[in-house]
Amino acid sequence: MTGDGTRVVRAGLPEPRANEPALPGPAFAAHYHLPGEVAGPYTYGREGNPTWTALERAISELEYPVGEPAAETITFPSGIAAISAVLFSRLRPGDTAVLPGDGYQLLPALRERLEDFGVTVRTAPTGGDAQLGALDGARLLWIETPSNPGLDVCDIRRLADAAHSRGALVAVDNTLATPLGQRPLELGADFSVASGTKALTGHGDVLLGYVTTLDPELAAAVRAWRKTTGAIPGPMEAWLAHRSLATLQLRVDRQAATALALARALHDRREVTTVRHPGLPDDPAHAVALRQMHGGRFGCVVSFVLPDRAHAERFLAALRLVDEATSFGGVRSTAERRGRWGGDAVPEGFIRFSVGVEDTEDLVDDVLTALNFAQTHGV
């Protein structure tokens, strides 16, 4: 198997043809020429598009590079659309689902919708594989590792084996790790799901989501959900996402290295507490992350806590190389006081920091300068 850098620049590309671009442009089509009986891969724009096909093939090659059995990927216009497709295509009234209690901010809203449809939902924290205690009678286990925003990690293989022994399917939110940092399907998961809005596309200009699975029946059910709900990606977004994959390894490696450097620098600050990054040797998640995450790619996110809300806001305002924004995985560093949204169980001074691809020394210096300002200009 070739290296990650080689795979990402070639993923999903067609065979070279004379005088044709390496990556064909987006196909804008609501309908296709369809003489006679309905046949062929493309019949109507809501059902298929050659630009989606190329991107889906590329993601499949990254999520499951072994190639046998072949993975299938279904793309969506956002990460939450991909999550919803798995949950609502698999769960029926009377079923039980197990979700992380410390996961993505919209999971509580999805829990409400599931319960409205008669699905029982149990939650447990990510850390310590706590979801093991909630599996009896479950139809679906949803894992998020590393978790967002707390950066806890759980043992995918252990949880998947336990869930399968009880007859449950397993889905893993792989957004933060990316398929270069972690491959859930190789660890026993039935679905690998992600928001391509984040590190996969990496430029903060595309909304996208996807679901990858090795099971053709599961893929067909998710694809049918996309068709009947109309949750389809635009061809331009799909093409931009595929274009961005070529630099994924470069971005992920740079971000992971700088994130670890930043986490180490934050450890030396007295006013900073609860620094979390799975790459830190003393982080509670490090041992498990070291086993199941690849190549030292522990993610681009660092979380930490400042003394209070006002301190955190002074810090954010003093940053010069960092945008105050609510996303992660982009080439430009972003940070936010996560408690401003009200949906996460975090302290008022909790900061979620997404490391971009700026020079490491410049970024760390900017953060330390902002911390100094926030510390000396308190009321």
N, C-alpha and C positions, 0 to 999 in steps of 0.2 A: 504494500500500500504506500502511495506517495505521501510526502509530508503535507502538513496543513496549508502552508503557504502555496504550494503547487495546486492543491485541490481547490482552494477558494478562487484562484484566478481562472481555473478551467471549469468550475462547476456549472453544469447545465448548458454549456455552450453546444451549438450544433456542430456537425462535421464541417470543416472549412470548405467553402465553395469559392471558386474564382470570382473576383470582383464583388463579393458580398461582404458586409460587415461581420466582424467576429461575433458581435451580439446584435441580432436584428432589432430594429426599432419597434416601438410599441404598436400593437395591432388594434386600431380603433374600429370596432365593428359591433353593431347591434344585431346584425343578421349576416348570414353567409349564403352564397349560392348553394341551393339545395334542390337540384332537379330529381324528379322521381321519388323513390321511397326515402324515408329518413335513414340516413347512414352516415358514417364518418365521425371523426372526433369533434367537429365543430358544426353545430346546428343553429344555435341561438346564443346571443351574447350573455345571457344570464347563466348559461350552462357551462360554457367553456370559452377559452381565449388562448391563442398560441403564446401570448406573452405570459399569462399565468403558468402555462405548461412548462415553459423554460425555467421560470423561477422555482416552481414546485419541484422540478427535477433537480435543480441545484441544491435546494434546501435538503431534499432527501439524501443526496450524496454526502452532505455535511453531517446530518443527524445520524445516519447509519451508513458509514463508508464501507462496511463489510460487503454490502451489495447483495447478499443472499441470506434470507429472502429479500426481495427489493422493498424498500420503504415507499410509502405513498404519502404525499403532502397535499393538503388542501389549504389554500390561502384565503384570507379574509381581509376586510377593510380596516380592522383594528384588532388589537389583542383581546379586548373584551368580547368581540364577536366570535373569536376562535374559542375562548373559554366557554361562552354560552353554547356554542355548537356542540361541544363535547357533553356538557352537563345536560342539556335539554334533549339531545338525541339519544342519550342512554338511560335517563332516569324517568320512571313512571310513578303515578300515584301509588303510595304504599311503600316505595323503595326508601332506602336510607343511604345518605351520602355523608362522608367524613371530609371536612374541610379544615385547613389550618386556621387557628384562631388569631394568628398574627401575620396573616398574609396580605395580599394586595388589597388596597383600600375599598374597592368595589365588591369584594367578596361578600360582605354583609348585605349589600343590596341584592346580590344574586341569591343569597340565602333566603331573603324575604320572598323573592319570586318563586323559588323552588318550594318553599313552604306553602305559598298560595296554591300551587299545583298539587299539593298533597304529599310532597316528599319530606321525609324526616331528615333533618340536618344536625349532625353532631360536629363539634369543633374541639380541637386540641392544639397545643402549641407545637411548633416545629422542632424546637430543641429537645434533645434527649429521646427522640423517636416517640414522643408522647402519644402520637396518633395510634400507636399499637393498641392502646387500651380502649379504643373506640370502634374497633373493626367488626366485632361480632354482629352478624346480620346485615352488614353493609353491602351495597351494590356497587359503589364507586368510592375510591379513595383519591382525594386530590392533594398532591404534595407541592409545596413551593420551597425550593432550596437552591441557593441561599434565599431566605425569606426577605421580603421587602416591607418595611425598611430596616428591620432589626438585625438582619444578616445572620440569623441562626441557620444551621445546616442539619439535615437528617440523613440517615443511611437509606438510600433509595433501594438498594438490593434487599436489605432486611425487611423494609416495609412492604415492598412488592411481593416478596415470598410469603409474608404473613397474610397479606390481602388476598393473594391468589389461592392460598390454602383454605380461605373462607368463601371463595367464589366471587370475590370482588375484582373489578377492573381498577387499574391504576393509571392516573394521569399526573404528569409532572410539569409544572410551570418552569420552563428552562430559560426564562427571559434574561435573568441577570448573568447566568453562567455562559450563555451562548453555546451552540454546538461544538465550538472549539474548546470550551472549558469543561464541558460535561455532556455525556451522551446517555440520556435516560433509557432509551430503548435497549442499549447494550446491558443496562443494569436491571432489566426485567420489567420496565414500565410498558404499558399498552399504548399510551399516548405521550408524545412530547409536544408541549404547547408553548407558544411564546408570542410576545408582542414584538413584532419586527420593527416597531416604531423606535425601539431603544437601540441597543448596540448592534443588532444585525444590520440595520441600514446606517445608523451612526451619524447622520448629519442633521438631525432635528427637523427634517423637512418632509417626512413621509409617515403617514399612519398606515400600519399594516399588522396583520396577525397570521398565524398559521398553526395547523395541527399536522403532526406526522405520526404514522402508525405502520406496523408491519402486517396488520391483519386486514385483508381486502374487504371483509364484511364490515368492520368498524369504519374503514375509509369510506365505503359506499354510504353508510348511514350519515356520516358527517357531511359528505358531499351532497346528499339529498337534503339535509338540513339547510345547507347554503343555498341550494336551488330554490327551495320552497319559501325561505325567508327573504331571499334577494340580497343576502349579506355578501356581496361580491366586491373584490378590489377593483379599482380602476386600472386600466392597462398602463397608464403613465406611471402610477405608483408602483405597480409590479415591475416595470422596466427600471425605474430608478432604484428599486430595492436590489434587483439583480446586478445592476451596474456597481452598486456600493459593495457587494460581496467581495469584490476583488481585493479590497484593502482590509478585510475583516481581521486577518491575522496580524497585520501590522498595527492596526488600531488596538485590538484586544491586548496584545503583548505590551505595547507602550503604556496603555491605561493601567493594566495590572501592576506593572513595575512602579509606576508613579503613585498609584493608590497605596501600595505597600510602604513606599518612602514617606508619603504623607502621614499614614497611620503611625509610623515610627516617630515622626516629628511631633505629632500630637501627644504621644505618650509622655513627653517631657514637660508638658504644660500643666501647671498646678490647677488652673481653673477649668481644665478640660477633664471630663470624667467619662467612663463607660465607652472608651474607644473600641469600635468593633470593625474588624476586617478579617475574613477567614484566613488570610495569608500570615497573620501575626502568629508566631509560635505559641504565645500564651493565650490566644483567643479560644474561648470555649468550643468553637466550631472547627478548630484547626485540624485535629486528628482525623475526623471524618472527611473533611474537605480534602485533606492530603491523599486519602485513599481513592476518592471517586472523582476528583476534579483533575484535569490534565494540564501538564506543562507549566505548573506554577501560575495558571490563569485563574486567580481567585476572585476576579471581578473588579469593576471600576469604581465600586461604591464603598465609601467609608462613612460610618455613622459615629457621632459623638454627642456629648451633652455639655452645654454651657450652663452657667449658674441659673439663669432665668430668662424669661422672654426678652426683656429689654437688652440684656447682654448679647443674646443671640442676634437681635435685630441690629445692634451697633456693629457687630462682627460682619454681618451680611452686607450692610451698607458700606463698609470700609473696603471690601474686596474690589480689586480693579481688573483682574483677569477672569473673573467668575461671574456668570449670569445667574441672577436669582430666578429660577424657573423650576417647574415641577416635572422633570423627566430625568432620565439617566442614560448613559451609554453613548452620548454624543461626542463629537470631536472638540467641542468647546465645553469647558468645565461648567457645571451648574451646582447650585446649592440652595437649600431652602430650610426654613424652620418648619418642620413637618407638622407640628401641632396646629398650624394655622388652618388646616383643613378640617380638623375636628373629628376625623374618622379613625385615627390610629391611637392606640394606648401608649403614648409616649409623653415624656416630660415637656414642659413649655420650651425649654432650651435645647430640645433635641434637633440636631442638624443632620440632614441627609446630604452628603456631598458626593457628586458624581465627577470623577476625574476625567478630563479630556486628554488631548494629545499635545498640550503645551509642553515646553521644556520643563523637565522635572524641577530643576533648581528655581526657575522663575515662579512656578506655581506654588511650591512650598514656601518660598520667600513671601509671596503675596498673602498666603494664609497666615503666616506668622506675623506679618506686619499688621494685618487686620485684627488678629488676636491681641496684639499689643495695644492697638487703638481702642478696642472694645474694653480692655482691662483698665486703661488709664483715663478713659473719658466717661466712666460711670457716674451717675448722679449721687 
